Amino acid sequence: MAGVFAYQSSEVDWCEDNYQHYDTVAEFYNTVSNVSFFIFSPIMMYLLHPYARERTRAVHLVWLMMMVVGVFSAYYHMTLSYMGQMLDELSILWVLAIGYTLWFPRRLFPAFIRSRSQFACLMFLAATISTLSSFAKPTINAYALNCVSLHILYILQLELRSCSDPRIHRLALVTVAWWALAISCWLSDRLLCSFWKRIHFCYLHSFWHVLISVASAHGCALFAYFDAQSEIPEAKPELRYWPENRWNLGMPYLSVREGSTQRKQC
């Protein structure tokens, strides 16, 4: 049992050279870059709190779990242990499950699902089965998790078809751009490591941590907007940016109001 916690017991080793800065930290930059999860998550939790108060406080679970991802990812890259790898990947799996539970469009529910609570049970069952099956072939878990992004992109394009707000289309474009840049860093670090080692630049996975944090913040604000327009249109959800809304710069969030109605744009 102790072996699963041992340093470098994971079958996956990233491109960054090991133990270059500290004897107890396998991948220094891949470890410290997880601080991004602890920067963006509290900011988004604060910015989306009015929406969460109006819709459901469960929205905060996404950002709490994102910080859990940061903890487990830092532990994984510090030790490169099998247990660290599994905790890292499984925490990401449960973030996705919570996101699907909260924001998957009601009109796309399977025919046998009658309510969001039933859909939540389905997501819990699917995540539990995926958790158990992930131990079968740990080396492919990360690729499988990234493939979920393709389904999210599919849902996004369905939502955009019925949306006429140019600010939302711009946010969608920016979100996809951040995600594409992040996944490019992840794949490049994994598949082109020999090239990056030749030019002494082995830090793309640390860039992935920062970029996926930014992409997640944008994506959650985007799907929260779609959800609010569908589920609580009386709250008059409006896309805004912090700290500069006029130029659409910064972190996107929702401004909501109670006791009002508005013609649905999306």
C-alpha atoms as a printed R data frame, in Angstrom:
    type eleno elety resid chain resno       x      y       z
1   ATOM     1    CA   MET     A     1   0.000  0.000   0.000
2   ATOM     2    CA   ALA     A     2   2.843  2.380   0.821
3   ATOM     3    CA   GLY     A     3   4.065  1.986  -2.755
4   ATOM     4    CA   VAL     A     4   1.195  4.020  -4.223
5   ATOM     5    CA   PHE     A     5   2.356  7.025  -2.169
6   ATOM     6    CA   ALA     A     6   6.019  6.589  -3.083
7   ATOM     7    CA   TYR     A     7   7.817  9.266  -5.064
8   ATOM     8    CA   GLN     A     8   7.753  8.582  -8.827
9   ATOM     9    CA   SER     A     9   5.415  5.602  -8.460
10  ATOM    10    CA   SER     A    10   3.195  7.097 -11.180
11  ATOM    11    CA   GLU     A    11   3.632  5.784 -14.714
12  ATOM    12    CA   VAL     A    12   3.368  9.349 -16.035
13  ATOM    13    CA   ASP     A    13   6.353 11.699 -15.881
14  ATOM    14    CA   TRP     A    14   6.042 15.155 -17.425
15  ATOM    15    CA   CYS     A    15   8.640 16.968 -19.446
16  ATOM    16    CA   GLU     A    16  10.069 19.162 -16.695
17  ATOM    17    CA   ASP     A    17  13.343 17.808 -15.285
18  ATOM    18    CA   ASN     A    18  12.948 16.296 -11.841
19  ATOM    19    CA   TYR     A    19  14.482 17.539  -8.592
20  ATOM    20    CA   GLN     A    20  16.163 20.569 -10.143
21  ATOM    21    CA   HIS     A    21  15.404 22.929  -7.239
22  ATOM    22    CA   TYR     A    22  14.545 20.884  -4.147
23  ATOM    23    CA   ASP     A    23  15.206 17.300  -3.156
24  ATOM    24    CA   THR     A    24  11.588 16.906  -2.034
25  ATOM    25    CA   VAL     A    25   9.885 18.473  -5.086
26  ATOM    26    CA   ALA     A    26   9.973 16.407  -8.268
27  ATOM    27    CA   GLU     A    27   8.653 19.059 -10.678
28  ATOM    28    CA   PHE     A    28   9.068 22.510  -9.189
29  ATOM    29    CA   TYR     A    29   7.337 24.691 -11.800
30  ATOM    30    CA   ASN     A    30   4.549 22.178 -12.386
31  ATOM    31    CA   THR     A    31   3.954 22.260  -8.629
32  ATOM    32    CA   VAL     A    32   3.999 25.995  -7.913
33  ATOM    33    CA   SER     A    33   1.937 26.878 -11.013
34  ATOM    34    CA   ASN     A    34  -1.074 25.359  -9.250
35  ATOM    35    CA   VAL     A    35  -1.301 28.577  -7.267
36  ATOM    36    CA   SER     A    36  -3.441 29.812 -10.169
37  ATOM    37    CA   PHE     A    37  -6.314 27.648  -8.900
38  ATOM    38    CA   PHE     A    38  -6.177 29.475  -5.563
39  ATOM    39    CA   ILE     A    39  -6.156 32.883  -7.246
40  ATOM    40    CA   PHE     A    40  -8.971 32.531  -9.757
41  ATOM    41    CA   SER     A    41 -11.323 30.302  -7.742
42  ATOM    42    CA   PRO     A    42 -11.965 32.723  -4.834
43  ATOM    43    CA   ILE     A    43 -12.330 35.608  -7.288
44  ATOM    44    CA   MET     A    44 -14.941 33.737  -9.337
45  ATOM    45    CA   MET     A    45 -16.707 32.513  -6.202
46  ATOM    46    CA   TYR     A    46 -17.084 36.137  -5.108
47  ATOM    47    CA   LEU     A    47 -18.077 37.460  -8.540
48  ATOM    48    CA   LEU     A    48 -20.687 34.740  -9.144
49  ATOM    49    CA   HIS     A    49 -22.125 34.860  -5.633
50  ATOM    50    CA   PRO     A    50 -25.167 36.998  -6.636
51  ATOM    51    CA   TYR     A    51 -25.969 34.456  -9.352
52  ATOM    52    CA   ALA     A    52 -25.439 31.567  -6.915
53  ATOM    53    CA   ARG     A    53 -27.717 33.232  -4.347
54  ATOM    54    CA   GLU     A    54 -30.420 33.578  -6.959
55  ATOM    55    CA   ARG     A    55 -29.964 30.155  -8.606
56  ATOM    56    CA   THR     A    56 -28.335 27.683  -6.196
57  ATOM    57    CA   ARG     A    57 -25.492 27.869  -3.691
58  ATOM    58    CA   ALA     A    58 -24.201 24.620  -5.201
59  ATOM    59    CA   VAL     A    59 -22.468 26.827  -7.795
60  ATOM    60    CA   HIS     A    60 -19.796 27.447  -5.172
61  ATOM    61    CA   LEU     A    61 -18.968 23.732  -5.191
62  ATOM    62    CA   VAL     A    62 -17.323 24.207  -8.581
63  ATOM    63    CA   TRP     A    63 -14.823 26.690  -7.186
64  ATOM    64    CA   LEU     A    64 -14.252 24.765  -3.958
65  ATOM    65    CA   MET     A    65 -13.490 21.683  -6.054
66  ATOM    66    CA   MET     A    66 -11.198 23.707  -8.319
67  ATOM    67    CA   MET     A    67  -9.114 24.526  -5.252
68  ATOM    68    CA   VAL     A    68  -9.128 20.826  -4.357
69  ATOM    69    CA   VAL     A    69  -7.796 20.184  -7.870
70  ATOM    70    CA   GLY     A    70  -5.032 22.687  -7.126
71  ATOM    71    CA   VAL     A    71  -4.097 20.874  -3.912
72  ATOM    72    CA   PHE     A    72  -4.034 17.415  -5.488
73  ATOM    73    CA   SER     A    73  -2.271 18.594  -8.649
74  ATOM    74    CA   ALA     A    74   0.453 20.244  -6.553
75  ATOM    75    CA   TYR     A    75   0.828 17.053  -4.513
76  ATOM    76    CA   TYR     A    76   1.015 14.970  -7.684
77  ATOM    77    CA   HIS     A    77   3.697 17.068  -9.342
78  ATOM    78    CA   MET     A    78   5.640 17.367  -6.104
79  ATOM    79    CA   THR     A    79   5.804 13.587  -5.684
80  ATOM    80    CA   LEU     A    80   4.918 12.062  -9.077
81  ATOM    81    CA   SER     A    81   3.214  9.367  -7.007
82  ATOM    82    CA   TYR     A    82   0.512  7.026  -8.219
83  ATOM    83    CA   MET     A    83  -1.844  8.270  -5.515
84  ATOM    84    CA   GLY     A    84  -1.128 11.871  -6.446
85  ATOM    85    CA   GLN     A    85  -1.954 11.148 -10.083
86  ATOM    86    CA   MET     A    86  -5.248  9.478  -9.205
87  ATOM    87    CA   LEU     A    87  -6.293 12.222  -6.784
88  ATOM    88    CA   ASP     A    88  -5.469 14.869  -9.391
89  ATOM    89    CA   GLU     A    89  -7.436 13.183 -12.163
90  ATOM    90    CA   LEU     A    90 -10.396 12.150 -10.032
91  ATOM    91    CA   SER     A    91 -10.821 15.644  -8.615
92  ATOM    92    CA   ILE     A    92 -11.013 16.961 -12.194
93  ATOM    93    CA   LEU     A    93 -13.598 14.276 -12.991
94  ATOM    94    CA   TRP     A    94 -15.798 15.429 -10.116
95  ATOM    95    CA   VAL     A    95 -15.457 19.095 -11.098
96  ATOM    96    CA   LEU     A    96 -16.793 18.128 -14.529
97  ATOM    97    CA   ALA     A    97 -19.605 16.109 -12.951
98  ATOM    98    CA   ILE     A    98 -20.662 19.074 -10.803
99  ATOM    99    CA   GLY     A    99 -20.489 21.413 -13.802
100 ATOM   100    CA   TYR     A   100 -22.671 19.099 -15.888
101 ATOM   101    CA   THR     A   101 -25.130 18.750 -13.010
102 ATOM   102    CA   LEU     A   102 -25.495 22.514 -12.658
103 ATOM   103    CA   TRP     A   103 -25.399 23.746 -16.226
104 ATOM   104    CA   PHE     A   104 -26.300 20.987 -18.662
105 ATOM   105    CA   PRO     A   105 -29.279 22.400 -20.622
106 ATOM   106    CA   ARG     A   106 -32.596 21.026 -19.438
107 ATOM   107    CA   ARG     A   107 -33.866 20.672 -23.022
108 ATOM   108    CA   LEU     A   108 -31.040 18.196 -23.739
109 ATOM   109    CA   PHE     A   109 -31.842 15.861 -20.846
110 ATOM   110    CA   PRO     A   110 -32.373 12.212 -21.830
111 ATOM   111    CA   ALA     A   111 -36.034 11.335 -22.313
112 ATOM   112    CA   PHE     A   112 -36.193  9.318 -19.095
113 ATOM   113    CA   ILE     A   113 -34.940 12.265 -16.989
114 ATOM   114    CA   ARG     A   114 -37.769 14.440 -15.641
115 ATOM   115    CA   SER     A   115 -35.943 16.889 -13.374
116 ATOM   116    CA   ARG     A   116 -32.512 18.308 -12.614
117 ATOM   117    CA   SER     A   117 -32.408 16.341  -9.375
118 ATOM   118    CA   GLN     A   118 -32.792 13.128 -11.377
119 ATOM   119    CA   PHE     A   119 -30.065 14.331 -13.731
120 ATOM   120    CA   ALA     A   120 -27.841 15.006 -10.714
121 ATOM   121    CA   CYS     A   121 -28.326 11.383  -9.617
122 ATOM   122    CA   LEU     A   122 -27.375 10.224 -13.113
123 ATOM   123    CA   MET     A   123 -24.216 12.367 -13.039
124 ATOM   124    CA   PHE     A   124 -23.323 11.039  -9.582
125 ATOM   125    CA   LEU     A   125 -23.710  7.461 -10.829
126 ATOM   126    CA   ALA     A   126 -21.665  8.141 -13.964
127 ATOM   127    CA   ALA     A   127 -18.900  9.860 -11.981
128 ATOM   128    CA   THR     A   128 -18.805  7.015  -9.451
129 ATOM   129    CA   ILE     A   129 -18.501  4.371 -12.187
130 ATOM   130    CA   SER     A   130 -15.826  6.456 -13.917
131 ATOM   131    CA   THR     A   131 -13.958  6.807 -10.621
132 ATOM   132    CA   LEU     A   132 -13.839  3.042 -10.155
133 ATOM   133    CA   SER     A   133 -12.920  2.313 -13.780
134 ATOM   134    CA   SER     A   134 -10.144  4.918 -13.797
135 ATOM   135    CA   PHE     A   135  -7.912  2.554 -11.832
136 ATOM   136    CA   ALA     A   136  -7.924  0.066 -14.713
137 ATOM   137    CA   LYS     A   137  -5.619  2.068 -17.021
138 ATOM   138    CA   PRO     A   138  -4.399  5.243 -15.279
139 ATOM   139    CA   THR     A   139  -2.172  6.327 -18.179
140 ATOM   140    CA   ILE     A   140  -5.185  7.116 -20.389
141 ATOM   141    CA   ASN     A   141  -7.259  8.926 -17.753
142 ATOM   142    CA   ALA     A   142  -5.978 12.384 -18.604
143 ATOM   143    CA   TYR     A   143  -6.668 11.895 -22.324
144 ATOM   144    CA   ALA     A   144 -10.191 10.687 -21.541
145 ATOM   145    CA   LEU     A   145 -10.862 13.717 -19.336
146 ATOM   146    CA   ASN     A   146  -9.691 16.090 -22.048
147 ATOM   147    CA   CYS     A   147 -12.000 14.383 -24.544
148 ATOM   148    CA   VAL     A   148 -14.935 15.553 -22.419
149 ATOM   149    CA   SER     A   149 -14.027 19.033 -23.651
150 ATOM   150    CA   LEU     A   150 -15.205 18.023 -27.121
151 ATOM   151    CA   HIS     A   151 -18.682 17.317 -25.778
152 ATOM   152    CA   ILE     A   152 -18.665 20.652 -23.937
153 ATOM   153    CA   LEU     A   153 -17.772 22.394 -27.213
154 ATOM   154    CA   TYR     A   154 -20.694 20.612 -28.866
155 ATOM   155    CA   ILE     A   155 -23.095 21.838 -26.172
156 ATOM   156    CA   LEU     A   156 -21.644 25.335 -26.518
157 ATOM   157    CA   GLN     A   157 -22.357 25.518 -30.226
158 ATOM   158    CA   LEU     A   158 -25.939 24.348 -29.601
159 ATOM   159    CA   GLU     A   159 -26.436 27.136 -27.080
160 ATOM   160    CA   LEU     A   160 -24.922 29.751 -29.383
161 ATOM   161    CA   ARG     A   161 -27.341 28.867 -32.173
162 ATOM   162    CA   SER     A   162 -30.178 30.424 -30.205
163 ATOM   163    CA   CYS     A   163 -28.160 33.367 -28.923
164 ATOM   164    CA   SER     A   164 -28.086 36.784 -30.597
165 ATOM   165    CA   ASP     A   165 -26.057 38.691 -28.015
166 ATOM   166    CA   PRO     A   166 -22.674 39.648 -29.583
167 ATOM   167    CA   ARG     A   167 -21.017 39.910 -26.145
168 ATOM   168    CA   ILE     A   168 -21.866 36.268 -25.472
169 ATOM   169    CA   HIS     A   169 -20.482 35.187 -28.837
170 ATOM   170    CA   ARG     A   170 -17.315 37.121 -28.080
171 ATOM   171    CA   LEU     A   171 -17.009 35.475 -24.665
172 ATOM   172    CA   ALA     A   172 -17.487 32.065 -26.278
173 ATOM   173    CA   LEU     A   173 -14.716 32.814 -28.775
174 ATOM   174    CA   VAL     A   174 -12.358 33.997 -26.037
175 ATOM   175    CA   THR     A   175 -13.180 30.943 -23.899
176 ATOM   176    CA   VAL     A   176 -12.426 28.521 -26.738
177 ATOM   177    CA   ALA     A   177  -9.206 30.397 -27.504
178 ATOM   178    CA   TRP     A   178  -8.006 30.082 -23.893
179 ATOM   179    CA   TRP     A   179  -8.940 26.381 -23.895
180 ATOM   180    CA   ALA     A   180  -7.198 25.733 -27.240
181 ATOM   181    CA   LEU     A   181  -4.040 27.428 -25.987
182 ATOM   182    CA   ALA     A   182  -4.163 25.420 -22.762
183 ATOM   183    CA   ILE     A   183  -4.721 22.051 -24.447
184 ATOM   184    CA   SER     A   184  -1.951 22.840 -26.954
185 ATOM   185    CA   CYS     A   185   0.467 23.305 -24.058
186 ATOM   186    CA   TRP     A   186  -0.710 20.056 -22.434
187 ATOM   187    CA   LEU     A   187  -0.367 17.992 -25.607
188 ATOM   188    CA   SER     A   188   2.904 19.587 -26.628
189 ATOM   189    CA   ASP     A   189   4.483 18.898 -23.236
190 ATOM   190    CA   ARG     A   190   3.276 15.300 -23.392
191 ATOM   191    CA   LEU     A   191   4.013 14.437 -27.029
192 ATOM   192    CA   LEU     A   192   6.885 16.727 -28.033
193 ATOM   193    CA   CYS     A   193   8.986 16.561 -24.908
194 ATOM   194    CA   SER     A   194  12.202 15.659 -26.749
195 ATOM   195    CA   PHE     A   195  11.960 18.880 -28.781
196 ATOM   196    CA   TRP     A   196  11.382 21.071 -25.734
197 ATOM   197    CA   LYS     A   197  14.268 19.412 -23.913
198 ATOM   198    CA   ARG     A   198  16.575 20.189 -26.836
199 ATOM   199    CA   ILE     A   199  15.804 23.900 -26.516
200 ATOM   200    CA   HIS     A   200  15.782 23.745 -22.694
201 ATOM   201    CA   PHE     A   201  12.167 24.827 -22.289
202 ATOM   202    CA   CYS     A   202  10.263 22.153 -20.408
203 ATOM   203    CA   TYR     A   203   7.605 24.222 -18.688
204 ATOM   204    CA   LEU     A   204   4.533 23.962 -20.906
205 ATOM   205    CA   HIS     A   205   2.621 21.837 -18.409
206 ATOM   206    CA   SER     A   206   2.953 24.624 -15.849
207 ATOM   207    CA   PHE     A   207   1.500 26.988 -18.463
208 ATOM   208    CA   TRP     A   208  -1.392 24.524 -18.821
209 ATOM   209    CA   HIS     A   209  -2.278 24.975 -15.144
210 ATOM   210    CA   VAL     A   210  -2.543 28.748 -15.481
211 ATOM   211    CA   LEU     A   211  -4.296 28.736 -18.849
212 ATOM   212    CA   ILE     A   212  -6.878 26.102 -17.912
213 ATOM   213    CA   SER     A   213  -7.686 28.089 -14.759
214 ATOM   214    CA   VAL     A   214  -8.444 31.131 -16.924
215 ATOM   215    CA   ALA     A   215 -10.374 29.056 -19.483
216 ATOM   216    CA   SER     A   216 -12.441 27.448 -16.713
217 ATOM   217    CA   ALA     A   217 -13.382 30.822 -15.255
218 ATOM   218    CA   HIS     A   218 -14.524 32.071 -18.663
219 ATOM   219    CA   GLY     A   219 -16.363 28.836 -19.470
220 ATOM   220    CA   CYS     A   220 -18.219 28.720 -16.163
221 ATOM   221    CA   ALA     A   221 -19.370 32.327 -16.547
222 ATOM   222    CA   LEU     A   222 -20.535 31.522 -20.074
223 ATOM   223    CA   PHE     A   223 -22.588 28.466 -19.122
224 ATOM   224    CA   ALA     A   224 -23.902 30.215 -16.018
225 ATOM   225    CA   TYR     A   225 -25.274 32.890 -18.350
226 ATOM   226    CA   PHE     A   226 -27.029 30.322 -20.539
227 ATOM   227    CA   ASP     A   227 -28.423 28.671 -17.426
228 ATOM   228    CA   ALA     A   228 -29.645 31.940 -15.939
229 ATOM   229    CA   GLN     A   229 -31.356 32.973 -19.171
230 ATOM   230    CA   SER     A   230 -33.172 29.644 -19.234
231 ATOM   231    CA   GLU     A   231 -33.903 29.030 -15.543
232 ATOM   232    CA   ILE     A   232 -34.132 32.481 -13.914
233 ATOM   233    CA   PRO     A   233 -34.814 35.039 -16.686
234 ATOM   234    CA   GLU     A   234 -36.647 37.221 -14.149
235 ATOM   235    CA   ALA     A   235 -33.262 37.934 -12.540
236 ATOM   236    CA   LYS     A   236 -32.227 39.783 -15.719
237 ATOM   237    CA   PRO     A   237 -28.762 38.188 -16.034
238 ATOM   238    CA   GLU     A   238 -26.206 40.448 -17.641
239 ATOM   239    CA   LEU     A   239 -22.651 39.608 -18.610
240 ATOM   240    CA   ARG     A   240 -20.092 41.887 -16.999
241 ATOM   241    CA   TYR     A   241 -16.327 41.965 -16.512
242 ATOM   242    CA   TRP     A   242 -14.161 42.662 -13.507
243 ATOM   243    CA   PRO     A   243 -12.265 44.900 -13.038
244 ATOM   244    CA   GLU     A   244 -13.033 46.728 -16.323
245 ATOM   245    CA   ASN     A   245 -16.463 46.186 -17.805
246 ATOM   246    CA   ARG     A   246 -16.446 48.957 -20.387
247 ATOM   247    CA   TRP     A   247 -13.726 47.342 -22.485
248 ATOM   248    CA   ASN     A   248 -14.707 43.744 -21.707
249 ATOM   249    CA   LEU     A   249 -11.406 43.162 -19.928
250 ATOM   250    CA   GLY     A   250 -10.824 40.894 -16.966
251 ATOM   251    CA   MET     A   251 -12.843 38.089 -15.438
252 ATOM   252    CA   PRO     A   252 -16.397 37.561 -16.764
253 ATOM   253    CA   TYR     A   253 -19.293 37.215 -14.337
254 ATOM   254    CA   LEU     A   254 -23.064 37.661 -14.121
255 ATOM   255    CA   SER     A   255 -24.917 40.645 -12.788
256 ATOM   256    CA   VAL     A   256 -28.419 39.598 -11.683
257 ATOM   257    CA   ARG     A   257 -31.431 41.418 -10.276
258 ATOM   258    CA   GLU     A   258 -34.550 40.183  -8.550
259 ATOM   259    CA   GLY     A   259 -38.200 40.849  -9.334
260 ATOM   260    CA   SER     A   260 -37.831 41.845 -12.948
261 ATOM   261    CA   THR     A   261 -38.480 40.292 -16.340
262 ATOM   262    CA   GLN     A   262 -36.745 40.602 -19.637
263 ATOM   263    CA   ARG     A   263 -37.118 39.300 -23.133
264 ATOM   264    CA   LYS     A   264 -34.810 36.303 -23.465
265 ATOM   265    CA   GLN     A   265 -31.858 36.866 -25.818
266 ATOM   266    CA   CYS     A   266 -30.372 33.389 -25.571
